[in-house]
């Protein structure tokens, strides 16, 4: 079994530029592991100050790009972990989340966290099959 680091257009470049020691996506053993994705604009590397619904959409769009770069898709996601700064955002996140996982949604954990070193409210990671 081999571990393969997947280069993700826009995302990998910004991680390297910021000096963040992680891989956006790793493929191994028939699985794709997507690191926690914050609401980053892939073109600029910036995190815009927008509401949690827009942040959730940006995060899930980034996850979709990560999965596709690894030869997978949203339909093949088996588990997600949602990290959120305020549990009261549960319904707003779900309004967006259900558009990306219409049928047979993956297993999921919804965790309330304190904060990040940048200003945003949500981060999501996932595991998918190839």
N, CA and C of each residue as an Amber inpcrd file, in Angstrom:
protein
   390
   0.8430000  -1.1710000   0.0000000   0.0000000   0.0000000   0.0000000
   0.8950000   1.2430000   0.0000000   0.5240000   2.2100000  -0.8020000
   1.3420000   3.4130000  -0.8660000   0.5090000   4.6510000  -0.5610000
   1.1730000   5.6260000  -0.0120000   0.5600000   6.9110000   0.3140000
   0.9250000   7.8860000  -0.8020000  -0.0940000   8.5570000  -1.3500000
   0.1340000   9.4910000  -2.4470000  -0.4280000  10.8650000  -2.0870000
   0.4130000  11.8730000  -2.1500000  -0.0160000  13.2480000  -1.8950000
  -0.5850000  13.8000000  -3.2020000  -1.7900000  14.3260000  -3.1320000
  -2.4770000  14.8430000  -4.3140000  -2.3550000  16.3670000  -4.3460000
  -1.9170000  16.8810000  -5.4750000  -1.8460000  18.3240000  -5.6610000
  -3.2370000  18.8250000  -6.0650000  -3.7320000  19.8010000  -5.3350000
  -5.0600000  20.3470000  -5.6100000  -4.8980000  21.7750000  -6.1280000
  -5.3660000  22.0350000  -7.3540000  -5.2300000  23.3750000  -7.9230000
  -5.7400000  24.4600000  -6.9710000  -4.9060000  25.4700000  -6.7580000
  -5.2750000  26.5850000  -5.8800000  -5.0080000  26.3050000  -4.4180000
  -5.4830000  25.1940000  -3.9230000  -5.3880000  24.9020000  -2.4970000
  -3.9680000  24.5280000  -2.0870000  -3.3450000  23.5850000  -2.7680000
  -1.9920000  23.1430000  -2.4030000  -0.9910000  24.2900000  -2.4750000
  -1.1190000  25.1040000  -3.4910000  -0.2020000  26.2470000  -3.6700000
  -0.2890000  27.2060000  -2.4870000  -1.5090000  27.5000000  -2.0260000
  -1.6830000  28.4310000  -0.9110000  -1.1710000  27.8360000   0.3980000
  -1.3400000  26.5320000   0.5920000  -0.8020000  25.8840000   1.7900000
   0.7170000  26.0140000   1.8270000   1.3560000  25.7580000   0.6990000
   2.8210000  25.8730000   0.6260000   3.2590000  27.3140000   0.8600000
   2.5600000  28.2470000   0.2400000   2.9000000  29.6660000   0.3780000
   2.8140000  30.1090000   1.8400000   1.8030000  29.6230000   2.5600000
   1.6110000  29.9740000   3.9710000   2.5400000  29.1810000   4.8920000
   3.2040000  28.1460000   4.3450000   4.0950000  27.3280000   5.1630000
   3.3640000  26.4080000   6.1250000   2.1320000  26.0330000   5.7650000
   1.3260000  25.1600000   6.6270000   1.7280000  23.7160000   6.3530000
   2.1870000  22.9890000   7.3780000   2.7210000  21.6390000   7.1770000
   1.6450000  20.5550000   7.1040000   0.9020000  20.5620000   6.0170000
  -0.0880000  19.5110000   5.8030000  -0.3430000  19.3500000   4.3200000
  -0.8810000  18.2140000   3.9680000  -1.3020000  17.9520000   2.5880000
  -2.8110000  18.1140000   2.5390000  -3.3010000  18.7980000   1.5320000
  -4.7490000  18.9980000   1.4060000  -5.4570000  17.6620000   1.2110000
  -4.8120000  16.7620000   0.4260000  -5.4240000  15.4740000   0.1170000
  -4.3480000  14.3910000   0.0710000  -4.6780000  13.2540000   0.6780000
  -3.8170000  12.0780000   0.6180000  -4.6860000  10.9110000   0.1570000
  -4.1570000  10.1540000  -0.8070000  -4.8460000   8.9450000  -1.2810000
  -4.0210000   7.7430000  -0.8140000  -4.6860000   6.7630000  -0.1980000
  -3.9900000   5.5610000   0.2790000  -5.0070000   4.4420000   0.5150000
  -4.6250000   3.2360000   0.1370000  -5.4500000   2.0660000   0.4290000
  -6.8780000   2.1380000  -0.0760000  -7.0940000   2.7610000  -1.2150000
  -8.4430000   2.8510000  -1.7660000  -9.2840000   3.9600000  -1.1490000
  -8.6660000   4.7760000  -0.2920000  -9.3770000   5.8750000   0.3520000
  -8.7480000   7.2080000  -0.0230000  -9.5520000   8.2580000   0.0940000
  -9.0950000   9.6230000  -0.0880000  -9.3750000  10.3560000   1.2220000
  -8.3310000  10.9700000   1.7760000  -8.4410000  11.7130000   3.0290000
  -8.2640000  13.1890000   2.7120000  -9.3140000  13.9660000   2.9590000
  -9.2710000  15.4030000   2.6980000  -9.1060000  16.1160000   4.0330000
  -8.0110000  16.8830000   4.1530000  -7.7680000  17.6580000   5.3700000
  -8.8770000  18.6780000   5.5660000  -9.0020000  19.1540000   6.7940000
  -9.9940000  20.1760000   7.0900000  -9.8730000  21.3540000   6.1390000
 -10.9830000  21.6820000   5.5070000 -11.0210000  22.7820000   4.5430000
 -11.7620000  23.9660000   5.1560000 -11.0730000  25.0880000   5.3280000
 -11.7620000  26.3040000   5.7490000 -12.3470000  26.9980000   4.5230000
 -13.0940000  28.0700000   4.7130000 -13.6900000  28.7750000   3.5660000
 -12.6820000  29.6870000   2.8650000 -11.7370000  29.0750000   2.1750000
 -10.6880000  29.8150000   1.4700000 -11.0670000  29.9960000   0.0080000
 -10.8620000  31.2020000  -0.4890000 -11.0260000  31.4600000  -1.9140000
  -9.8190000  30.8440000  -2.6140000 -10.0310000  29.8340000  -3.4490000
  -8.9260000  29.1070000  -4.0930000  -8.0810000  29.9920000  -5.0060000
  -8.6650000  31.0420000  -5.5430000  -7.9060000  31.9220000  -6.4370000
  -6.9520000  32.8370000  -5.6810000  -7.4270000  33.3730000  -4.5480000
  -6.6380000  34.3820000  -3.8270000  -5.9470000  33.8420000  -2.5770000
  -6.4460000  32.7390000  -2.0400000  -5.9150000  32.2210000  -0.7840000
  -6.4430000  32.9670000   0.4320000  -7.3410000  33.8820000   0.2160000
  -7.9090000  34.6930000   1.3100000  -9.1940000  34.0640000   1.8400000
  -9.5010000  34.4050000   3.0810000 -10.7490000  33.9680000   3.6990000
 -11.6560000  35.1930000   3.8010000 -12.7120000  35.2360000   2.9920000
 -13.5950000  36.4080000   3.0150000 -14.4870000  36.4210000   4.2590000
 -14.8670000  37.6060000   4.6900000 -15.7890000  37.7420000   5.8200000
 -17.2130000  37.6520000   5.2800000 -17.7650000  36.4390000   5.3050000
 -19.1150000  36.1830000   4.8060000 -19.8690000  35.3530000   5.8470000
 -21.1750000  35.2350000   5.6770000 -21.9820000  34.5020000   6.6500000
 -21.6930000  32.9940000   6.5950000 -22.2000000  32.2680000   7.5770000
 -21.8730000  30.8450000   7.7060000 -22.4200000  30.0120000   6.5470000
 -23.5330000  30.4080000   5.9600000 -24.0490000  29.6690000   4.7990000
 -23.0760000  29.7670000   3.6230000 -22.5920000  30.9680000   3.3500000
 -21.6350000  31.1600000   2.2560000 -20.3190000  30.4480000   2.5860000
 -19.8830000  30.4950000   3.8450000 -18.6760000  29.7860000   4.2510000
 -18.8350000  28.2870000   4.0190000 -19.9910000  27.7430000   4.3780000
 -20.2390000  26.3100000   4.1990000 -20.1840000  25.9410000   2.7230000
 -20.7780000  26.7670000   1.8810000 -20.7410000  26.5290000   0.4350000
 -19.3050000  26.5400000  -0.0780000 -18.5120000  27.5030000   0.3580000
 -17.1130000  27.5820000  -0.0800000 -16.3380000  26.3410000   0.3560000
 -16.5490000  25.9220000   1.5990000 -15.8650000  24.7420000   2.1280000
 -16.2290000  23.5060000   1.3090000 -17.5100000  23.3040000   1.0620000
 -17.9400000  22.1120000   0.3230000 -17.5070000  22.1670000  -1.1400000
 -17.4650000  23.3560000  -1.7230000 -16.9270000  23.4800000  -3.0840000
 -15.4450000  23.0890000  -3.0990000 -14.6970000  23.5200000  -2.0850000
 -13.2790000  23.1590000  -2.0000000 -13.1070000  21.6530000  -1.7960000
 -13.9480000  21.0530000  -0.9820000 -13.8770000  19.6020000  -0.7820000
 -14.1530000  18.8820000  -2.0980000 -15.1270000  19.3520000  -2.8400000
 -15.4500000  18.7480000  -4.1410000 -14.2360000  18.7860000  -5.0690000
 -13.5530000  19.9190000  -5.1320000 -12.3500000  20.0590000  -5.9570000
 -11.2520000  19.1070000  -5.4670000 -11.0850000  19.0090000  -4.1560000
 -10.0830000  18.0980000  -3.5800000 -10.3730000  16.6510000  -3.9650000
 -11.6140000  16.2370000  -3.8260000 -11.9950000  14.8670000  -4.1550000
 -11.7810000  14.5720000  -5.6380000 -12.1910000  15.4930000  -6.4840000
 -12.0320000  15.2870000  -7.9250000 -10.5580000  15.2030000  -8.3190000
  -9.7070000  15.9880000  -7.6620000  -8.2650000  15.9290000  -7.9520000
  -7.6920000  14.5490000  -7.6130000  -8.3360000  13.8610000  -6.6790000
  -7.8720000  12.5320000  -6.2500000  -8.6130000  11.3980000  -6.9560000
  -9.4840000  11.7210000  -7.9010000 -10.2250000  10.6950000  -8.6260000
 -11.4440000  10.1830000  -7.8880000 -11.9820000  10.9890000  -6.9760000
 -13.1710000  10.5930000  -6.2290000 -14.2640000  11.6340000  -6.4630000
 -15.3150000  11.5950000  -5.6350000 -16.4140000  12.5430000  -5.7940000
 -17.2000000  12.6460000  -4.4970000 -18.0930000  13.6140000  -4.4610000
 -18.9460000  13.8030000  -3.2870000 -19.8040000  12.5650000  -3.0190000
 -20.2030000  11.8480000  -4.0580000 -21.0170000  10.6390000  -3.8970000
 -20.2590000   9.5090000  -3.2120000 -18.9290000   9.6100000  -3.1860000
 -18.1110000   8.5470000  -2.5990000 -17.6140000   8.8770000  -1.1970000
 -18.0930000   9.9880000  -0.6370000 -17.7010000  10.3630000   0.7250000
 -18.3910000   9.4180000   1.7160000 -17.5930000   8.8530000   2.6270000
 -18.1540000   7.9380000   3.6310000 -18.2550000   8.5800000   5.0090000
 -17.4600000   9.6320000   5.2620000 -17.4810000  10.2790000   6.5810000
 -17.0320000  11.7140000   6.4790000 -17.7240000  12.5980000   7.1650000
 -17.3310000  14.0050000   7.2860000 -17.2860000  14.3800000   8.7650000
 -16.4120000  15.2990000   9.0780000 -16.4310000  15.9330000  10.3890000
 -16.5630000  17.4250000  10.1380000 -17.5870000  18.0040000  10.7480000
 -17.8530000  19.4320000  10.6310000 -17.4080000  20.0770000  11.9410000
 -16.5240000  21.0630000  11.8310000 -16.0620000  21.8170000  12.9890000
 -16.6760000  23.2090000  12.8810000 -17.3540000  23.6560000  13.9400000
 -18.0970000  24.9100000  13.8770000 -17.8700000  25.7140000  15.1520000
 -17.8080000  27.0350000  15.0260000 -17.5630000  27.8730000  16.1990000
 -18.8080000  28.1240000  17.0410000 -19.9750000  27.8410000  16.4810000
 -21.2140000  28.0720000  17.2170000 -22.2180000  26.9900000  16.8210000
 -22.5940000  26.1500000  17.7640000 -23.5220000  25.0510000  17.4770000
 -24.8860000  25.5590000  17.0030000 -25.1860000  26.8060000  17.2610000
 -26.4530000  27.3890000  16.8010000 -26.5160000  27.4960000  15.2760000
 -25.3870000  27.3200000  14.6010000 -25.3620000  27.3510000  13.1370000
 -25.8090000  26.0200000  12.5170000 -26.1830000  25.0560000  13.3370000
 -26.5210000  23.7100000  12.8790000 -27.4950000  23.7200000  11.6950000
 -28.6130000  24.4180000  11.8240000 -29.6200000  24.4310000  10.7550000
 -29.1160000  25.1280000   9.4900000 -28.3870000  26.2230000   9.6520000
 -27.8590000  26.9370000   8.4910000 -26.8490000  26.0850000   7.7280000
 -25.9910000  25.3870000   8.4590000 -25.0200000  24.4910000   7.8250000
 -25.7600000  23.3780000   7.0920000 -26.7450000  22.7790000   7.7380000
 -27.4930000  21.6870000   7.1120000 -28.2370000  22.1300000   5.8600000
 -28.7230000  23.3730000   5.8260000 -29.4030000  23.8810000   4.6280000
 -28.4870000  23.7930000   3.4070000 -27.2140000  24.0970000   3.5970000
 -26.2510000  24.0380000   2.4990000 -25.7510000  22.6050000   2.3080000
 -25.4080000  21.9470000   3.3940000 -24.8240000  20.5950000   3.3680000
 -25.7080000  19.6160000   2.5990000 -27.0110000  19.6730000   2.8110000
 -27.9100000  18.7030000   2.1460000 -27.9360000  18.8870000   0.6330000
 -27.5650000  20.0610000   0.1220000 -27.4960000  20.2630000  -1.3370000
 -26.3100000  19.5040000  -1.9450000 -25.2820000  19.2770000  -1.1660000
 -24.0910000  18.5700000  -1.6490000 -24.1940000  17.0560000  -1.4360000
 -25.0210000  16.6460000  -0.4940000 -25.2050000  15.2270000  -0.1960000
 -26.7000000  14.9150000  -0.2360000 -27.2640000  14.9350000  -1.4500000
 -28.7060000  14.7750000  -1.6410000 -29.2040000  13.3660000  -1.3190000
 -28.4590000  12.3530000  -1.7860000 -28.8650000  10.9690000  -1.5640000
 -27.7810000  10.2600000  -0.7680000 -28.1850000   9.4070000   0.1240000
 -27.2540000   8.5930000   0.8930000 -26.1090000   9.4150000   1.4970000
 -26.4350000  10.3630000   2.3730000 -25.3780000  11.1930000   2.9470000
 -24.3950000  10.3520000   3.7700000 -23.1520000  10.8490000   3.8910000
 -22.1360000  10.1060000   4.6440000 -22.3880000  10.1780000   6.1490000
 -21.6830000   9.3180000   6.8860000 -21.6630000   9.4480000   8.3420000
 -21.0700000  10.8230000   8.6440000 -21.4340000  11.3870000   9.8060000
 -20.9690000  12.7400000  10.0940000 -20.8770000  12.9940000  11.5910000
 -19.9160000  13.8220000  11.9470000 -19.7850000  14.3460000  13.3010000
 -19.8680000  15.8640000  13.1790000 -20.5620000  16.4990000  14.1030000
 -20.7120000  17.9570000  14.1250000 -20.1310000  18.4380000  15.4500000
 -18.9570000  19.0530000  15.4130000 -18.2120000  19.4330000  16.6230000
 -18.1640000  20.9370000  16.8070000 -18.4570000  21.3810000  18.0060000
 -18.3030000  22.7900000  18.3510000 -16.8620000  23.0180000  18.8150000
 -16.1900000  24.0010000  18.2100000 -14.7950000  24.3140000  18.5470000
 -14.6850000  25.7700000  18.9890000 -13.5480000  26.0990000  19.6000000
 -13.3430000  27.4580000  20.0950000 -13.0710000  28.4660000  18.9990000
 -11.9520000  28.3130000  18.3150000 -11.5850000  29.2850000  17.2950000
 -10.4290000  28.7500000  16.4690000 -10.0900000  29.4870000  15.4270000
  -8.9360000  29.1900000  14.5790000  -8.0370000  30.4140000  14.5670000
  -6.8370000  30.2890000  14.0040000  -5.9590000  31.4580000  13.9510000
  -6.4060000  32.5160000  12.9390000  -7.4230000  32.2080000  12.1420000
  -7.9740000  33.1870000  11.1980000  -9.4750000  33.2990000  11.4630000
 -10.1040000  34.3320000  10.8940000 -11.5300000  34.5660000  11.1640000
 -12.4230000  33.7860000  10.1980000 -12.9420000  32.6590000  10.6880000
 -13.9650000  31.9070000   9.9670000 -14.6910000  31.0390000  10.9780000
 -15.8340000  30.4960000  10.5710000 -16.6930000  29.7690000  11.4990000
 -16.7730000  28.2780000  11.2530000 -16.3320000  27.7910000  10.1010000
 -16.5430000  26.3820000   9.7780000 -15.3350000  25.8010000   9.0450000
 -15.1000000  24.5360000   9.3280000 -14.0940000  23.7530000   8.6200000
 -14.6500000  22.3380000   8.5400000 -14.4470000  21.6810000   7.4160000
 -14.9340000  20.3090000   7.2380000 -13.8190000  19.4640000   6.6590000
 -13.6540000  18.2500000   7.2090000 -12.7540000  17.2660000   6.5910000
 -13.5950000  16.0620000   6.1920000 -13.0250000  15.1810000   5.3920000
 -13.7890000  14.0060000   4.9910000 -12.8780000  12.8600000   4.5610000
 -13.4950000  11.6890000   4.5110000 -12.8700000  10.4880000   4.0000000
 -13.8050000   9.9480000   2.9180000 -13.2260000   9.5870000   1.7850000
 -14.0120000   9.0410000   0.6710000 -13.3210000   7.8070000   0.1270000
 -14.0440000   7.0480000  -0.6710000 -13.4340000   5.9380000  -1.3920000
 -13.0490000   6.4350000  -2.7840000 -12.0960000   5.7660000  -3.3980000
 -11.6480000   6.1660000  -4.7380000 -12.6640000   5.7150000  -5.7690000
